[in-house]
């Protein structure tokens, strides 16, 4: 993902997922791609941006808090969360923010 998400006029919400990974893939790459594909199908999904160096940062954008709640409860996503805790991440943090203003070129 190297494209900046084309989000609507605020307000909307951002889920910021930061992580440090364990060694090896352990199925991570395929599941990460599937989670993006699945998130894009969810009502209220607005876009996603991701970057990884020593710390990975993925920001997904959502219309409202209910959309985020439904995404978090998606069965396939729940399974990926479990596997992530067990196999993929040394550490992670999820932050949810309301976007009040954005600008750019």
C-alpha positions in Angstrom: 0.0 0.0 0.0 1.8 3.1 -1.2 -1.2 5.3 -1.9 -2.5 8.0 0.5 -6.1 7.2 1.3 -8.7 9.5 -0.3 -10.8 10.2 2.7 -14.0 12.3 2.8 -14.5 15.7 4.5 -14.1 15.2 8.3 -15.3 14.2 10.7 -14.4 10.5 10.4 -12.4 8.1 12.5 -8.9 6.6 12.3 -7.8 3.3 13.8 -4.0 3.5 14.2 -2.3 0.1 14.6 1.4 0.2 15.5 3.4 -3.0 16.0 6.7 -4.7 16.2 7.0 -8.1 14.6 8.4 -11.4 15.5 11.0 -13.1 13.3 9.7 -14.8 10.2 6.5 -14.6 8.3 4.4 -17.4 9.9 1.6 -16.7 7.4 1.5 -13.0 8.2 1.8 -11.6 4.7 -1.1 -13.5 3.2 -3.3 -12.8 6.2 -2.4 -9.1 6.1 -3.4 -8.9 2.5 -6.7 -10.7 3.2 -7.5 -8.3 6.1 -7.1 -5.3 3.8 -9.3 -7.0 1.2 -11.9 -7.9 3.9 -11.8 -4.4 5.5 -12.5 -2.8 2.1 -15.8 -4.8 2.0 -17.0 -3.6 5.4 -19.7 -0.9 5.7 -18.2 2.4 6.7 -14.6 1.6 5.5 -13.0 4.7 4.0 -9.4 3.8 3.3 -6.1 2.5 4.6 -2.4 3.4 4.7 0.5 1.3 5.9 4.3 1.5 6.3 6.8 -0.8 7.9 10.4 -0.3 9.1 11.3 -1.3 12.6 7.8 -0.3 13.7 4.8 -1.0 11.5 2.1 1.5 11.3 -1.3 0.9 9.6 -4.0 3.5 9.7 -7.5 2.6 8.6 -10.2 5.2 8.2 -13.9 4.7 9.1 -17.1 6.6 8.8 -18.1 6.1 12.5 -17.4 4.2 15.7 -20.1 1.6 14.9 -18.2 0.7 11.7 -15.0 0.2 13.7 -16.9 -1.9 16.3 -18.3 -4.2 13.5 -14.9 -4.6 11.9 -13.3 -5.5 15.2 -16.0 -8.2 15.7 -15.7 -9.7 12.2 -15.1 -13.5 12.7 -12.2 -13.7 10.2 -10.6 -10.6 11.7 -11.0 -12.0 15.2 -9.1 -15.1 14.1 -6.3 -13.0 12.7 -6.1 -11.0 15.9 -5.7 -14.2 17.9 -2.9 -15.4 15.6 -1.2 -12.0 15.8 -1.1 -12.1 19.5 0.3 -15.6 19.5 2.7 -15.6 16.5 3.2 -12.3 14.7 3.7 -9.5 17.2 6.3 -8.8 19.9 4.2 -5.8 20.8 1.3 -3.7 19.4 -1.0 -0.9 20.3 -4.3 0.2 18.8 -5.5 3.8 19.0 -8.8 5.2 17.8 -9.0 8.9 17.0 -11.6 11.2 15.6 -10.3 13.2 12.6 -11.6 16.7 13.0 -9.6 18.3 10.2 -7.4 17.2 7.3 -5.6 19.0 4.5 -3.0 18.3 1.9 -2.1 18.5 -1.8 
